[in-house]
């Protein structure tokens, strides 16, 4: 806590103490990044599975390039799908129809 900073530490200078604190922050940031990555992987797997079931996995990379995950895909309009590279009207229709069934 904040009180530990006020107590002098024996045999350790201020620099060492500050270094320990920043190491702890680095560890925390790394764990947070790993957690975010894991969640992102799960969402990408879900998106890959969704597109795969529709036979539209060819659009997976385009969606990843546009930062579209499963939760966002469910909200996209035909026009937005076209903007991110889903050229085929049939594919857009299948995606929207399947997305509506999931909500």
Buried (B, 14 or more C-beta within 10 A) or exposed (E): EEEEEEEEEEEEEEEEEEEEEEEEEEEEEEEEEEEEEEEEEEBBEBBBEBBEEBEBBEBBEBBBEEEBBBEBBBEBEEEBBBEBEBEBEEBBEBBBEBBEEEE
